[in-house]
Amino acid sequence: MRYRFFVLLVSFFINDHSFAQEKVRLSPGFGDSIARELAPFSSLSRGHLEELLKGEVVSQGKVSSPSEKEQEMFLFVAGVHPRNCTRAMRKLSLYENYHNYLDFIKTSQYDEKTQRFAFVIDHTLMPYPMSVRFKIPRIKGPGRYPFIFEDGFLKDLRGTVVVHELGKFCLMGLKTDWRGPNTKIPDVIFSTFIQTVGKLGLEHLIRVSLF
């Protein structure tokens, strides 16, 4: 199981970095605005702030086991989109099309009335397909949007999506917290997995929504 997850991470890395990505270059003057907007979710180091100003996606992930039967997880991901928020979210708000955006998502559905987003993650290196279902509004513009995993893997995970206009660009962020039954995935592997997939996932979504 451990080796499967390590190989899966490498696979995501190779597939996701095989294409060049357009990146923004922000002046240091944007730093205060970025830090202020993301302060409720994560305390950014100077290094992370500099990465964001250079158009890089930053990702912080941590998994620990407070007891033998429990695990808790924290994930924070942020990046700056080269387009304004309205234009960027025009495509990213179409959750039902995410199976066309990310190779490891095999099916994706969204119910407008219940605001439930459901998708299936699968990969030849994964031991089994993983169904993920959660409630989230359709995000079309700037704001802070809460979401929750109501069942399935990581049940009761809560998070917030941040979308913030930054001049002619768009600051995007995601923060999640979860505590629940032990997943049987070692903390170090689980932490590396969520941090890497979080970073590559946002990089890929920024790329597919450029046009």
Buried (B, 14 or more C-beta within 10 A) or exposed (E): EEEEBEEBBEBBBEBBEEEEBEBBEBEEEBBEBBBEBBEEBBEBEEEBBBBBBEBBBBBBBBBEBEEEEEBBBBBBBBBBBBBBBEBBBEBBBBBBBBBEBBBBBEBBBBEEEEBBBBBBBBBEBEEEEBBBBBBBBBBEBBEBBEBEBEEEEBBEBEBBBBBBBBBEBBBBBBBBBBEBEEBEBBBEBBBBBBBBBBBBBBBBBBBBBEE
